[in-house]
C-alpha cells in the first residue's frame, strides 16, 4: 500500500510566469516564534498556527510539518499546516524518522518516502533537553529550493530554542515536584505516621485490658491517647500549612520531650548526653537532627527489643557535630523489609544537612547510628 505524501502535505501550486520567490530571514519573527513556544499553554493548538505565520511571512506558501520528541524511546509528536494524515501514514512516517535519526542522518532520502513522492525532511541538531526535531515539507521547485531549505533551517533553530527551554523548564518542575513529594513523605513518616502507630498500639492494648484496668488506670490511658491524637493533629496542620515541621521549643527541650514520650510506652532506659545544648544550630539543622533521633528511638522501641539506649550530641571539629544513637538490642536483620523507609529517610535527612550517615549493626549486638558533620550547614 502506498502512502500519498502529496495528499498529506498538499500540492504545491507553482505559477511559472511569476518571478521565483526569495526568502529573507526575519529575525524578529523567528525570535517571537521561540518566545511563543516557551510561554504557550498548549503546543497542539499553538504550533500549527505559528508555522503558518512563519511560512506566510517568508513569501513561500507551502505546507510544513514539525516532528519532535524528547527521548529516543518516545513516540514522535506531529504538528503542521497540511491536511491530517491517517494513522497508517503517521506510523510509517514515524518509522522512517526513527531510521533516519538512528542512522544519524539529517535529511530524509528519496527512498524513505513510500510513495516515492518528493518530500524534504531536515533534522535540526538535538537540544540540551534531549529534544529531537525534524521539519518536513514537499520539495519546492528547483528555483526556490535553496530559499526553502534555508527557511526550514531558520525555523527549525527557532523552534528548537523555544521547545528546548520549555521542555527543560518542565523537567525542572517535575524534579521539583518529586523533591517536594519526597520531603512531604519523609515528614509524614517521621511525625504523623509515628503518632498513628503509637495510637494503634495503645488502642489495641486498651481493647485487650479494658476490663482488667482500674478506673484511674483507664483514665490515664485515655488521656495519653487523647494527648497523642492532639499532637498528630497539630503536626498534620503544620505539614498542610508549611510542608515541613518546625520546632516548638529548643532542640534540647524537644529531645527531652521525645525521650519522655517514648519512656511512657516502653520499659527502656534512656541516656541523653547533649553537649550541643549551648550551640546555636540553624533551625533546619535542628529539625532534621530531632527527626533523625526520633526515628532511631522509634525503631529501637518497636523492633530492637533493647534494654538501654544512649543518645549523644557532641561538638566536632570546631564547627561541626557528632550525633550517636546506640542501643543494646538484637540488631538489624540481614534481610530488611521492602516497605521499611526509616533508614533511607534518615540517610536523606543527614545528607540534607551535610552530615555523613553511618550505620553499624550485627545480629545480637545492637545497632549504632552516627551522624558526623565537619561544619554546620547554613
C-alpha positions as CSV (number, residue, x, y, z in Angstrom):
1,X,0.0,0.0,0.0
2,X,1.4,3.4,-1.0
3,X,1.2,6.5,1.1
4,X,0.4,9.7,-0.7
5,X,2.6,12.3,0.9
6,X,1.5,14.8,-1.8
7,X,-2.1,14.5,-0.3
8,X,-0.7,14.8,3.2
9,X,1.4,17.9,2.7
10,X,-0.8,19.4,-0.1
11,X,0.0,20.0,-3.7
12,X,2.3,22.9,-4.4
13,X,0.8,25.3,-7.0
14,X,3.5,27.0,-8.9
15,X,2.9,29.9,-11.2
16,X,5.7,29.6,-13.8
17,X,5.1,33.1,-15.0
18,X,5.8,34.7,-11.7
19,X,9.3,35.5,-10.6
20,X,10.9,33.0,-8.2
21,X,10.3,33.7,-4.6
22,X,13.2,34.7,-2.4
23,X,13.5,34.2,1.3
24,X,14.9,36.8,3.6
25,X,15.3,35.7,7.3
26,X,13.1,37.8,9.6
27,X,14.9,37.6,12.9
28,X,12.1,39.3,14.9
29,X,9.5,36.8,13.6
30,X,11.8,33.9,14.5
31,X,12.5,35.3,17.9
32,X,8.8,35.7,18.5
33,X,8.2,32.1,17.4
34,X,10.7,30.9,20.1
35,X,9.1,33.0,22.8
36,X,5.6,31.9,22.0
37,X,6.6,28.2,22.2
38,X,8.1,28.9,25.6
39,X,5.0,30.6,27.0
40,X,2.1,29.0,25.3
41,X,-0.3,26.8,27.3
42,X,-1.0,24.2,24.5
43,X,1.6,23.1,21.9
44,X,-1.1,21.2,20.0
45,X,-3.1,24.4,19.4
46,X,-0.1,26.8,19.0
47,X,2.4,25.0,16.7
48,X,0.3,24.8,13.5
49,X,-0.7,28.5,13.7
50,X,2.9,29.5,14.4
51,X,4.2,27.5,11.4
52,X,1.5,29.0,9.2
53,X,2.5,32.6,10.2
54,X,6.2,31.9,9.6
55,X,5.6,30.3,6.2
56,X,3.3,33.2,5.1
57,X,5.8,35.8,6.2
58,X,8.5,34.1,4.2
59,X,6.6,34.5,1.0
60,X,7.0,30.8,0.2
61,X,3.5,29.4,0.7
62,X,3.9,25.7,1.2
63,X,2.6,23.2,3.8
64,X,5.0,22.3,6.6
65,X,5.1,19.7,9.4
66,X,7.0,19.5,12.6
67,X,8.0,16.2,14.2
68,X,9.6,16.2,17.6
69,X,10.2,14.0,20.7
70,X,12.1,14.3,23.9
71,X,13.8,10.8,24.1
72,X,14.7,8.1,21.6
73,X,12.2,5.6,23.1
74,X,9.2,8.0,23.0
75,X,6.8,8.5,20.0
76,X,7.1,11.5,17.7
77,X,4.7,14.4,18.1
78,X,3.5,15.6,14.7
79,X,2.0,19.1,14.2
80,X,1.7,21.0,10.9
81,X,-0.2,23.1,8.5
82,X,-1.1,20.4,5.9
83,X,-4.1,18.1,5.8
84,X,-4.5,15.5,8.5
85,X,-2.7,12.2,7.9
86,X,-4.1,8.7,8.5
87,X,-3.0,6.6,11.4
88,X,-1.1,4.3,9.0
89,X,0.6,7.3,7.3
90,X,1.7,8.6,10.7
91,X,3.0,5.2,11.8
92,X,5.0,4.8,8.6
93,X,6.5,8.3,8.8
94,X,7.5,7.8,12.4
95,X,9.2,4.6,11.3
96,X,11.1,6.5,8.6
97,X,12.1,9.2,11.1
98,X,13.3,6.6,13.6
99,X,15.6,5.0,10.9
100,X,17.0,8.3,9.8
101,X,17.6,9.5,13.4
102,X,19.2,6.3,14.5
103,X,21.4,6.5,11.4
104,X,22.5,10.0,12.4
105,X,21.2,11.3,9.1
106,X,20.0,14.9,8.8
107,X,17.8,14.5,5.7
108,X,15.2,12.1,4.6
109,X,16.4,10.3,1.4
110,X,14.1,9.8,-1.6
111,X,13.9,6.1,-0.8
112,X,12.5,6.9,2.6
113,X,9.1,8.0,1.1
114,X,6.9,5.0,0.5
115,X,5.0,6.5,-2.4
116,X,8.2,7.9,-3.9
117,X,6.9,11.5,-3.6
118,X,9.4,14.3,-3.4
119,X,9.4,15.1,0.3
120,X,12.0,17.3,2.0
121,X,12.9,16.4,5.6
122,X,15.5,18.3,7.6
123,X,16.7,17.3,11.0
124,X,17.7,20.1,13.5
125,X,20.6,19.4,15.8
126,X,19.4,18.0,19.2
127,X,18.6,20.3,22.0
128,X,20.1,20.4,25.5
129,X,17.0,18.7,27.0
130,X,17.3,15.7,24.7
131,X,14.9,17.2,22.1
132,X,15.0,15.6,18.6
133,X,13.3,17.6,15.9
134,X,12.5,17.3,12.1
135,X,10.9,19.8,9.7
136,X,9.1,18.2,6.8
137,X,7.6,19.6,3.6
138,X,7.0,18.8,-0.1
139,X,10.1,19.6,-2.2
140,X,9.7,23.0,-3.9
141,X,10.6,23.8,-7.5
142,X,14.4,23.8,-8.1
143,X,14.4,27.6,-8.5
144,X,13.3,28.1,-4.9
145,X,14.9,25.0,-3.3
146,X,17.7,26.8,-1.6
147,X,15.5,29.6,-0.1
148,X,13.0,26.9,1.2
149,X,15.8,24.9,2.7
150,X,17.2,28.0,4.5
151,X,13.7,28.8,5.8
152,X,13.4,25.3,7.2
153,X,16.8,25.6,8.9
154,X,16.0,29.0,10.4
155,X,12.5,27.9,11.6
156,X,14.0,24.7,12.9
157,X,16.5,26.6,15.0
158,X,13.9,28.9,16.4
159,X,11.5,26.1,17.2
160,X,14.3,24.1,18.8
161,X,15.3,27.0,21.0
162,X,11.7,27.6,22.2
163,X,10.9,23.9,22.7
164,X,14.2,23.2,24.4
165,X,13.7,26.0,27.0
166,X,10.1,24.9,27.5
167,X,11.0,21.2,28.0
168,X,13.9,22.0,30.3
169,X,11.6,24.1,32.4
170,X,9.1,21.3,32.5
171,X,11.8,18.8,33.6
172,X,12.9,21.1,36.4
173,X,9.3,21.5,37.5
174,X,8.9,17.7,37.5
175,X,12.1,17.2,39.5
176,X,10.9,19.9,42.0
177,X,7.5,18.3,42.4
178,X,9.2,14.9,43.1
179,X,11.5,16.5,45.7
180,X,8.6,18.2,47.4
181,X,6.7,14.9,47.4
182,X,9.7,13.0,48.9
183,X,10.2,15.7,51.6
184,X,6.5,15.6,52.5
185,X,6.5,11.8,52.6
186,X,9.6,11.9,54.9
187,X,7.9,14.5,57.2
188,X,4.7,12.4,57.3
189,X,6.7,9.3,58.1
190,X,8.7,10.9,60.9
191,X,5.8,12.7,62.5
192,X,2.2,11.7,61.9
193,X,2.9,8.0,61.0
194,X,4.8,7.5,64.2
195,X,2.0,9.0,66.2
196,X,-0.6,6.9,64.5
197,X,1.5,3.8,65.0
198,X,1.7,4.6,68.7
199,X,-2.1,5.2,68.9
200,X,-2.7,1.9,67.2
201,X,-0.6,0.1,69.7
202,X,-2.2,1.9,72.7
203,X,-5.8,1.4,71.5
204,X,-5.1,-2.3,70.8
205,X,-3.7,-2.8,74.4
206,X,-6.6,-0.8,75.8
207,X,-9.1,-3.0,74.0
208,X,-7.4,-6.1,75.5
209,X,-7.0,-4.8,79.0
210,X,-10.1,-2.5,79.4
211,X,-12.0,-4.9,81.7
212,X,-8.9,-5.5,83.9
213,X,-7.8,-1.9,84.4
214,X,-8.9,0.2,87.4
215,X,-10.8,3.3,86.6
216,X,-7.8,5.6,87.3
217,X,-5.6,3.5,85.0
218,X,-8.2,3.5,82.3
219,X,-8.5,7.3,82.6
220,X,-4.7,7.7,82.4
221,X,-4.6,5.6,79.2
222,X,-7.4,7.6,77.6
223,X,-5.6,10.9,78.5
224,X,-2.4,9.6,76.9
225,X,-4.3,8.6,73.7
226,X,-6.0,12.0,73.6
227,X,-2.7,13.8,74.0
228,X,-1.1,11.8,71.2
229,X,-4.1,12.4,69.0
230,X,-3.8,16.1,69.5
231,X,-0.1,16.0,68.7
232,X,-0.8,14.1,65.5
233,X,-3.5,16.6,64.6
234,X,-1.1,19.6,65.3
235,X,1.7,18.0,63.1
236,X,-0.8,17.4,60.3
237,X,-1.8,21.0,60.3
238,X,1.8,22.1,60.3
239,X,2.5,20.0,57.3
240,X,-0.5,21.3,55.5
241,X,0.4,24.9,56.2
242,X,4.2,24.9,55.8
243,X,5.0,21.5,54.2
244,X,7.7,21.0,56.9
245,X,7.8,20.5,60.7
246,X,9.1,23.4,62.9
247,X,10.5,23.3,66.4
248,X,8.1,24.4,69.1
249,X,10.9,24.7,71.7
250,X,14.7,24.4,71.7
251,X,16.3,21.3,70.4
252,X,17.3,20.2,74.0
253,X,13.7,20.6,75.2
254,X,12.3,18.7,72.2
255,X,14.8,15.9,72.8
256,X,13.7,15.6,76.4
257,X,10.1,15.6,75.4
258,X,10.7,12.9,72.8
259,X,12.5,10.7,75.4
260,X,9.7,11.2,77.9
261,X,7.2,10.2,75.3
262,X,9.0,7.0,74.4
263,X,9.6,6.2,78.1
264,X,5.8,6.2,78.6
265,X,5.2,3.3,76.3
266,X,8.4,1.2,76.7
267,X,10.5,-0.3,79.5
268,X,13.8,1.0,78.0
269,X,16.3,3.1,79.9
270,X,17.3,6.3,78.0
271,X,20.5,8.2,78.5
272,X,21.0,11.6,76.9
273,X,24.3,13.4,76.7
274,X,23.7,16.6,74.9
275,X,26.8,18.8,74.7
276,X,25.3,20.8,71.8
277,X,22.8,22.5,74.1
278,X,24.8,25.8,74.1
279,X,25.3,25.7,70.3
280,X,23.1,27.9,68.1
281,X,22.1,25.4,65.5
282,X,20.2,26.7,62.5
283,X,16.5,25.6,62.7
284,X,16.6,23.4,59.6
285,X,19.6,21.5,61.1
286,X,17.9,21.2,64.5
287,X,14.7,19.9,62.9
288,X,16.5,17.3,60.9
289,X,18.5,16.1,63.9
290,X,15.4,15.9,66.0
291,X,13.5,13.8,63.4
292,X,16.5,11.5,62.9
293,X,16.8,10.9,66.7
294,X,13.0,10.3,66.9
295,X,13.1,7.8,64.1
296,X,16.0,6.0,65.7
297,X,14.3,5.8,69.0
298,X,11.0,4.7,67.4
299,X,12.9,1.8,65.6
300,X,14.6,0.8,68.8
301,X,11.4,0.8,70.8
302,X,9.4,-1.1,68.3
303,X,11.9,-3.5,66.8
304,X,15.2,-3.8,68.7
305,X,14.0,-5.4,71.9
306,X,16.6,-3.4,73.7
307,X,17.1,-2.5,77.3
308,X,19.1,0.6,77.0
309,X,19.5,3.4,74.5
310,X,22.2,6.1,74.6
311,X,21.9,9.4,72.7
312,X,25.0,11.6,72.4
313,X,25.2,15.0,70.7
314,X,28.8,16.2,70.7
315,X,30.7,19.1,69.1
316,X,33.0,18.0,66.3
317,X,35.9,19.7,64.5
318,X,35.2,23.1,66.0
319,X,32.1,24.0,63.9
320,X,30.5,20.6,63.3
321,X,28.7,18.0,65.3
322,X,28.7,14.2,66.0
323,X,25.4,12.5,66.9
324,X,25.5,8.9,68.1
325,X,22.4,6.8,68.9
326,X,23.2,3.3,70.2
327,X,21.1,0.5,71.7
328,X,21.9,-2.9,73.1
329,X,19.1,-4.7,71.2
330,X,19.0,-7.6,68.7
331,X,20.4,-5.6,65.8
332,X,19.1,-5.4,62.3
333,X,18.2,-8.5,60.3
334,X,20.3,-9.4,57.3
335,X,17.3,-9.1,55.0
336,X,15.4,-5.9,55.5
337,X,11.7,-5.4,54.7
338,X,11.0,-3.8,51.4
339,X,8.5,-1.4,52.9
340,X,10.9,-0.1,55.5
341,X,11.6,3.5,54.7
342,X,13.0,4.8,58.0
343,X,16.7,4.2,57.4
344,X,16.6,5.6,53.9
345,X,14.8,8.7,55.2
346,X,17.3,9.2,58.0
347,X,20.1,9.0,55.5
348,X,18.5,11.5,53.2
349,X,17.9,13.9,56.1
350,X,21.6,13.6,57.1
351,X,22.7,14.3,53.6
352,X,20.4,17.4,53.5
353,X,22.3,19.0,56.4
354,X,25.7,18.0,55.2
355,X,26.3,15.1,57.6
356,X,27.8,11.7,57.0
357,X,25.4,8.9,57.9
358,X,26.9,5.7,59.4
359,X,25.1,2.6,60.5
360,X,26.7,-0.3,62.4
361,X,24.6,-3.3,63.3
362,X,25.2,-7.0,63.7
363,X,22.5,-9.5,64.8
364,X,22.5,-9.9,68.6
365,X,24.9,-7.0,69.2
366,X,22.7,-3.9,68.9
367,X,22.6,-1.0,66.5
368,X,24.6,2.2,66.4
369,X,23.7,5.2,64.2
370,X,26.1,8.1,63.8
371,X,25.9,11.4,62.1
372,X,29.1,13.3,61.5
373,X,29.2,16.9,60.1
374,X,32.5,18.7,59.7
375,X,30.8,22.0,59.8
376,X,27.3,23.4,60.2
377,X,25.1,23.9,57.1
378,X,23.6,27.4,57.0
